[in-house]
């Protein structure tokens, strides 16, 4: 009986912070021509969790659709853009959330990854929502400076768990994605 209770609790906790990211909007910096766009597009399409990529040459933007049931990796998206010779100017991700409670300057685990919410009001994410990645490798330096000023936690500067995160049970030096809504 005790084993069944523990299994039931573990199952319920597993569903508490669930979200499935279905797409991302990525704006690249440094593009000057259609060949630049093609290089990024080709690099993104090679990622195993990417279903397809729609390109808007005028805005240097890429709408990336993820394969259903896949675990999107934002660092791999960034690395694919950098491998093509460019940088990420902005990255937002859209997902279907199921009762994910978030507050300003708190850590939440979603889909096995750690997220630190910045500059938001307390809310529950339900249904389709878009989050904006606020780490310095995912936005311009001016925007990052403004967002990072909203917290005194040191993890925002490195993207790695620091003393501010380990008190929440996150392993030291684990990846922390800083996000806003």
Beta strands, then each sheet from edge to edge (+ up, - down):
strand 1: 18-29
strand 2: 50-56
strand 3: 61-66
strand 4: 87-102
strand 5: 106-110
strand 6: 113-117
strand 7: 123-133
strand 8: 176-180
sheet 1: 2+ 3- 1+ 4- 7+ 8- 6- 5+
end
